[in-house]
Each structure stands twice: as structure tokens, then as C-alpha cells.
Amino acid sequence: MSESPSASGSPGLSSAIDLEELSGLDRIASAYAIGDHSVVVETTDGREIRITAWYDRARNRYVSEYERRSVVKSGGHDFRVWAQTPAYKPCTADDAASCLEAAVLEVDRVNIY
């Protein structure tokens, strides 16, 4: 994925996407930042996706990683866990905010059935 401007409304995110208003995002119902390198989005179909921008020293770029929140049943108990998902293409950028913005747009763009 390519670089793009950052998202605003949350720490570490600045201009093109306003996470408070979610303007321009069709499939994102809510979003919140977790520090400067992670954001959680909830899609309109109820999925929760955590996106983290990891710094890849070998490439000198930030790369997105996606995790989906799921429920695992064990011993009669339900546990909510995060598990990596290959449903979205990795995004790269020179800074974490741009990487996260591109990744949020990727989640918004991909329709999971």
C-alpha cells in the first residue's frame, strides 16, 4: 500500500481521517487510538480490528499489522482474544500516523463476508 496523509482526532493521527467524525469512511462505525502506534476500529458489521504500525528497521518504514477480536470458548468460559488476521494487505509509510491512516482506509475498503 502507499503512503498517505494521517488521520486526526486521536493521538498520533493527523489530517485526512477524523476518527471522531469518521468522515469518508463507509464501513467504520467507531475508532479509537491506543497510543501513537495503534488504533482499534469497529466495522459496521460488528468486527473489531486492532491495527498496529510497527517500525521495520530493515526497510526504515512503518508496516501495519492487523488483529481481529474473537471469542474463544474454554472450560465453559468465553474469552475475548486478539488474533492476527490476513484479511487486509499490509500498508507501509515513513511515519506511524501515515501507516495507520492507510491501514484504516484498507479496513474500510475491504468487504469481508
Secondary structure, 3 states (H helix, E strand, C coil): CCCCCCEECECCECCCEECCCCCCCCCEEEEEEECCCEEEEEECCCCEEEEEEEEECCCCEEEEEEEEEEEEEECCEEEEEEEECCCCCCCEECCHHHHHHHHHHHHHHCCCC
